[in-house]
């Protein structure tokens, strides 16, 4: 289980759902089929535990109001124009 917002190198997988940890965001992508059996129950438990830890991190650290933790360099899209190398 990851420690939400603790570092930039942890990740985990539940089914085909991938959760990547970063200091200023949690990235979740993929999909998961929660089947009504023992495996589905275990995956649902993992999702529940993870979402609880994420909410707890928000409540304890008040991260959502700290703009200093966000970094443009770590963002997927920078706010600058670059030359098109194909022209």
Long-range contacts (C-beta under 8 A, 24 or more apart in sequence): 1-46, 1-49, 1-50, 1-53, 2-50, 2-53, 3-53, 4-50, 4-53, 4-54, 4-57, 5-57, 5-61, 5-63, 5-69, 8-74, 12-50, 14-43, 14-46, 14-47, 14-50, 15-43, 17-47, 19-50, 22-74, 23-69, 24-63, 24-69, 24-70, 24-71, 24-74, 26-54
